[in-house]
Amino acid sequence: MPSVKSISGAYRFFFYSFDCGEPKHIHVQRERQLCKFWLEPITLAKNNGFSAHELNKMRRMIKTNFLVIYGGMG
C-alpha cells in the first residue's frame, strides 16, 4: 500500500493500489484509528475513532496537499 511520504506529522496518508471499484480516495491512520476521504470532492467517507477536530485537520491537510496525493495515485 503506497504511502504519501511528503505529508509529515502524526497521520499516515495512504492508498491501496487495488481499490479500483470506488471513487478516488485516501486512507488516513494514526495508531488504531482509521478513516477514508473521497477526493472529488474532499469529503469524509468512513471514520473509525477520530474526533471531529482531527477529521477537520486531516481534511485541511488533504486540501493543502491535494496535488501531491492525486499525483501519487498513478
DSSP file (Angstrom, degrees, kcal/mol; ACC not computed):
  #  RESIDUE AA STRUCTURE BP1 BP2  ACC     N-H-->O    O-->H-N    N-H-->O    O-->H-N    TCO  KAPPA ALPHA  PHI   PSI    X-CA   Y-CA   Z-CA
    1    1 A M              0   0    0      0, 0.0    15,-0.2     0, 0.0     2,-0.1   0.000 360.0 360.0 360.0 114.3    0.0    0.0    0.0
    2    2 A P        -     0   0    0      0, 0.0    13,-2.2     0, 0.0     2,-0.3  -0.395 360.0-153.3 -66.6 135.7    1.7    3.2   -1.2
    3    3 A S  B     -A   14   0A   0     11,-0.2     2,-1.1    -2,-0.1    11,-0.3  -0.793  20.5-121.2-106.4 152.7    2.0    6.0    1.4
    4    4 A V    >   -     0   0    0      9,-3.0     3,-1.0    -2,-0.3     9,-0.4  -0.804  32.9-177.9 -91.9  97.4    2.2    9.7    0.8
    5    5 A K  T 3   +     0   0    0     -2,-1.1    -1,-0.2     1,-0.2     9,-0.0   0.737  69.2  69.2 -72.8 -25.0    5.6   10.3    2.4
    6    6 A S  T 3  S+     0   0    0     -3,-0.1     2,-0.8     1,-0.1    -1,-0.2   0.603  81.8  81.3 -76.3  -9.1    5.7   14.1    1.8
    7    7 A I  S <  S-     0   0    0     -3,-1.0     6,-0.3     6,-0.1     2,-0.2  -0.854  71.2-167.0 -96.3 108.4    2.9   14.7    4.3
    8    8 A S        +     0   0    0     -2,-0.8     2,-0.3     4,-0.1     3,-0.1  -0.519  34.2  70.2 -95.0 162.7    4.6   14.7    7.7
    9    9 A G  S    S-     0   0    0     -2,-0.2    -2,-0.0     1,-0.1     0, 0.0  -0.873  95.8 -41.9 131.9-163.9    3.0   14.6   11.1
   10   10 A A  S    S+     0   0    0     -2,-0.3     2,-0.3    20,-0.0    21,-0.2   0.624 109.9  77.4 -77.5 -14.3    1.1   12.1   13.3
   11   11 A Y        -     0   0    0     -3,-0.1     2,-0.6    19,-0.1    19,-0.2  -0.717  67.4-144.0-103.4 147.8   -1.0   10.7   10.5
   12   12 A R  E     - B   0  29A   0     17,-2.7    17,-2.0    -2,-0.3     2,-0.5  -0.953  14.5-160.0-108.2 120.6   -0.2    8.3    7.8
   13   13 A F  E     + B   0  28A   0     -2,-0.6    -9,-3.0    -9,-0.4     2,-0.3  -0.871  28.1 147.4 -99.9 127.0   -1.8    9.0    4.4
   14   14 A F  E     -AB   3  27A   0     13,-2.6    13,-3.3    -2,-0.5     2,-0.3  -0.963  30.0-154.1-153.6 167.4   -2.0    6.0    2.1
   15   15 A F        -     0   0    0    -13,-2.2     2,-0.4    -2,-0.3    11,-0.1  -0.968  23.3-117.9-142.7 158.9   -4.0    4.3   -0.6
   16   16 A Y    >   -     0   0    0     -2,-0.3     3,-1.2   -15,-0.2    -2,-0.0  -0.836  14.1-143.2 -98.1 134.5   -4.4    0.8   -1.9
   17   17 A S  T 3  S+     0   0    0     -2,-0.4    -1,-0.1     1,-0.2    56,-0.0   0.675  99.8  53.2 -70.8 -15.7   -3.4    0.2   -5.5
   18   18 A F  T 3  S+     0   0    0      1,-0.1     2,-2.0     2,-0.0     3,-0.3   0.271  71.1 109.9-104.6  11.5   -6.2   -2.3   -5.9
   19   19 A D    <   +     0   0    0     -3,-1.2     3,-0.5     1,-0.2     6,-0.1  -0.434  36.5 137.2 -80.9  64.5   -9.1   -0.1   -4.7
   20   20 A C        +     0   0    0     -2,-2.0    -1,-0.2     1,-0.2     4,-0.1   0.709  53.1  66.1 -87.3 -21.2  -10.5    0.2   -8.3
   21   21 A G  S    S+     0   0    0     -3,-0.3    -1,-0.2     2,-0.1    -2,-0.1   0.425  96.5  61.6 -85.5   2.8  -14.2   -0.2   -7.6
   22   22 A E  S    S-     0   0    0     -3,-0.5     3,-0.1     1,-0.1    -3,-0.0  -0.812  93.4 -88.8-123.3 162.6  -14.6    3.0   -5.7
   23   23 A P        -     0   0    0      0, 0.0    -1,-0.1     0, 0.0    -2,-0.1  -0.258  68.7 -70.9 -61.5 161.1  -14.2    6.7   -6.4
   24   24 A K  S    S+     0   0    0     14,-0.1    15,-2.4    16,-0.1    16,-0.5  -0.303  73.3 153.7 -58.3 134.5  -10.7    8.1   -5.8
   25   25 A H  E     - C   0  38A   0     13,-0.3     2,-0.4    14,-0.1    13,-0.2  -0.951  34.6-135.5-155.4 169.4  -10.0    8.3   -2.1
   26   26 A I  E     - C   0  37A   0     11,-2.2    11,-2.7    -2,-0.3     2,-0.3  -0.989  14.2-138.5-135.3 145.1   -7.2    8.2    0.5
   27   27 A H  E     -BC  14  36A   0    -13,-3.3   -13,-2.6    -2,-0.4     2,-0.4  -0.772  14.3-160.8 -99.8 147.2   -7.0    6.4    3.9
   28   28 A V  E     -BC  13  35A   0      7,-2.4     7,-2.2    -2,-0.3     2,-0.4  -0.997  10.5-177.2-131.0 134.6   -5.6    8.1    7.0
   29   29 A Q  E     +BC  12  34A   0    -17,-2.0   -17,-2.7    -2,-0.4     2,-0.3  -0.980  17.2 173.3-135.2 143.4   -4.3    6.3   10.0
   30   30 A R  E >  S- C   0  33A   0      3,-1.8     3,-2.5    -2,-0.4     2,-0.1  -0.905  73.3 -47.4-144.9 119.5   -3.0    7.1   13.4
   31   31 A E  T 3  S-     0   0    0     -2,-0.3    -1,-0.0     1,-0.3     0, 0.0  -0.381 125.0 -20.5  52.9-120.8   -2.3    4.3   15.8
   32   32 A R  T 3  S+     0   0    0     -2,-0.1     2,-0.3    -3,-0.1    -1,-0.3   0.403 115.5 102.0 -97.5   2.8   -5.5    2.1   15.6
   33   33 A Q  E <   +C   30   0A   0     -3,-2.5    -3,-1.8    16,-0.1     2,-0.3  -0.662  48.5 177.5 -89.0 143.4   -7.7    4.9   14.3
   34   34 A L  E     +CD  29  48A   0     14,-1.5    14,-1.9    -2,-0.3     2,-0.3  -1.000   7.9 168.4-147.0 140.8   -8.6    4.9   10.6
   35   35 A C  E     -CD  28  47A   0     -7,-2.2    -7,-2.4    -2,-0.3     2,-0.4  -0.941  19.9-140.8-145.4 171.0  -10.7    6.9    8.2
   36   36 A K  E     -CD  27  46A   0     10,-2.4     9,-3.3    -2,-0.3    10,-1.7  -1.000  10.0-163.2-137.5 135.2  -11.2    7.4    4.5
   37   37 A F  E     -CD  26  44A   0    -11,-2.7   -11,-2.2    -2,-0.4     7,-0.2  -0.971  18.0-133.4-118.6 132.2  -11.8   10.5    2.5
   38   38 A W  E   > -CD  25  43A   0      5,-2.7     5,-1.2    -2,-0.4   -13,-0.3  -0.527  15.1-150.0 -69.9 150.8  -13.2   10.8   -1.0
   39   39 A L  E   5S+ D   0  42A   0    -15,-2.4     3,-0.4     1,-0.2   -14,-0.1   0.650  74.1  76.2-101.4 -17.5  -11.1   13.1   -3.1
   40   40 A E  T   5S+     0   0    0      1,-0.6    -1,-0.2   -16,-0.5     2,-0.1  -0.774 124.2   3.0-134.3  89.9  -13.7   14.6   -5.6
   41   41 A P  T   5S-     0   0    0      0, 0.0     2,-1.0     0, 0.0    -1,-0.6   0.664 103.7-113.9 -81.2 170.9  -15.0   16.4   -3.6
   42   42 A I  E   5 +D   39   0A   0     -3,-0.4     2,-0.3    -2,-0.1    -3,-0.2  -0.577  60.3 144.7 -73.4 102.8  -13.0   16.1   -0.4
   43   43 A T  E   < -D   38   0A   0     -5,-1.2    -5,-2.7    -2,-1.0     2,-0.3  -0.980  55.2 -98.5-140.7 151.4  -15.5   14.5    1.9
   44   44 A L  E     +D   37   0A   0     -2,-0.3    -7,-0.3    -7,-0.2     3,-0.1  -0.534  35.3 174.9 -71.1 129.0  -15.4   12.0    4.7
   45   45 A A  E     -     0   0A   0     -9,-3.3     2,-0.3     1,-0.4    -8,-0.2   0.759  66.3  -0.9-101.5 -36.1  -16.4    8.5    3.6
   46   46 A K  E     -D   36   0A   0    -10,-1.7   -10,-2.4     2,-0.0    -1,-0.4  -0.986  58.3-166.5-158.2 143.5  -15.7    6.5    6.7
   47   47 A N  E     -D   35   0A   0     -2,-0.3     2,-0.3   -12,-0.2   -12,-0.2  -0.999   8.2-179.8-138.8 135.4  -14.4    7.1   10.2
   48   48 A N  E    S-D   34   0A   0    -14,-1.9   -14,-1.5    -2,-0.4    -2,-0.0  -0.691  78.0 -25.0-134.4  81.9  -13.3    4.7   12.9
   49   49 A G  S    S+     0   0    0      1,-0.3     2,-0.2    -2,-0.3   -16,-0.1   0.285  91.2 125.9 108.9 -10.3  -12.2    6.6   16.1
   50   50 A F        -     0   0    0    -16,-0.2    -1,-0.3     1,-0.1     2,-0.1  -0.574  55.1-123.7 -84.8 146.3  -11.1   10.1   15.0
   51   51 A S     >  -     0   0    0     -2,-0.2     4,-2.4     1,-0.1     5,-0.2  -0.383  26.6-109.0 -78.1 163.3  -12.6   13.2   16.7
   52   52 A A  H  > S+     0   0    0      1,-0.2     4,-2.3     2,-0.2     5,-0.2   0.874 120.1  56.3 -60.0 -38.3  -14.3   15.9   14.6
   53   53 A H  H  > S+     0   0    0      1,-0.2     4,-1.9     2,-0.2    -1,-0.2   0.925 109.3  44.9 -60.5 -45.5  -11.4   18.2   15.3
   54   54 A E  H  > S+     0   0    0      2,-0.2     4,-2.7     1,-0.2    -2,-0.2   0.897 110.8  53.7 -66.6 -40.2   -8.9   15.7   13.9
   55   55 A L  H  X S+     0   0    0     -4,-2.4     4,-2.4     1,-0.2    -1,-0.2   0.901 108.7  49.3 -62.1 -40.6  -11.1   15.0   10.9
   56   56 A N  H  X S+     0   0    0     -4,-2.3     4,-2.0     2,-0.2    -1,-0.2   0.897 110.7  50.9 -64.0 -39.6  -11.2   18.7   10.1
   57   57 A K  H  X S+     0   0    0     -4,-1.9     4,-2.1     2,-0.2    -2,-0.2   0.922 111.4  47.5 -63.2 -44.4   -7.4   18.9   10.5
   58   58 A M  H  X S+     0   0    0     -4,-2.7     4,-2.7     2,-0.2    -2,-0.2   0.894 108.4  54.8 -64.2 -40.5   -7.0   16.0    8.1
   59   59 A R  H  X S+     0   0    0     -4,-2.4     4,-2.4     1,-0.2    -1,-0.2   0.912 109.6  47.5 -59.6 -42.7   -9.4   17.5    5.6
   60   60 A R  H  X S+     0   0    0     -4,-2.0     4,-2.6     2,-0.2    -1,-0.2   0.899 111.2  51.2 -64.9 -40.0   -7.3   20.7    5.5
   61   61 A M  H  X S+     0   0    0     -4,-2.1     4,-2.0     2,-0.2    -2,-0.2   0.897 110.5  48.6 -64.4 -40.0   -4.1   18.6    5.1
   62   62 A I  H  < S+     0   0    0     -4,-2.7    -2,-0.2     2,-0.2     7,-0.2   0.925 112.3  48.7 -64.7 -44.3   -5.6   16.7    2.2
   63   63 A K  H >< S+     0   0    0     -4,-2.4     3,-1.0     1,-0.2     4,-0.2   0.919 112.6  47.9 -61.9 -43.9   -6.7   20.0    0.6
   64   64 A T  H 3< S+     0   0    0     -4,-2.6     3,-0.2     1,-0.2    -1,-0.2   0.854 122.2  34.8 -64.8 -35.9   -3.3   21.6    1.1
   65   65 A N  T 3X S+     0   0    0     -4,-2.0     4,-2.6    -5,-0.2     3,-0.3   0.076  80.6 123.5-106.5  21.9   -1.5   18.5   -0.4
   66   66 A F  H <> S+     0   0    0     -3,-1.0     4,-3.3     1,-0.2     5,-0.3   0.884  73.3  48.7 -55.4 -47.0   -4.1   17.6   -3.0
   67   67 A L  H  > S+     0   0    0     -4,-0.2     4,-2.0    -3,-0.2    -1,-0.2   0.868 112.7  48.8 -65.1 -36.0   -1.8   17.7   -6.0
   68   68 A V  H  > S+     0   0    0     -3,-0.3     4,-1.4     2,-0.2    -1,-0.2   0.933 115.9  43.6 -66.2 -46.5    0.8   15.5   -4.2
   69   69 A I  H  X S+     0   0    0     -4,-2.6     4,-0.5    -7,-0.2     3,-0.3   0.952 116.0  46.0 -63.0 -51.7   -1.8   13.0   -3.2
   70   70 A Y  H >< S+     0   0    0     -4,-3.3     3,-0.9     1,-0.2    -1,-0.2   0.872 111.9  52.2 -63.3 -38.0   -3.6   12.9   -6.5
   71   71 A G  H >< S+     0   0    0     -4,-2.0     3,-1.0    -5,-0.3    -1,-0.2   0.815 104.3  57.5 -66.9 -30.7   -0.3   12.6   -8.4
   72   72 A G  H 3< S+     0   0    0     -4,-1.4    -1,-0.2    -3,-0.3    -2,-0.2   0.581  88.9  75.5 -76.7  -9.4    0.8    9.7   -6.2
   73   73 A M  T <<        0   0    0     -3,-0.9    -1,-0.2    -4,-0.5    -2,-0.2   0.564 360.0 360.0 -81.7  -6.9   -2.3    7.7   -7.2
   74   74 A G    <         0   0    0     -3,-1.0    -3,-0.1    -4,-0.2    -2,-0.1   0.469 360.0 360.0  85.5 360.0   -0.9    6.9  -10.6
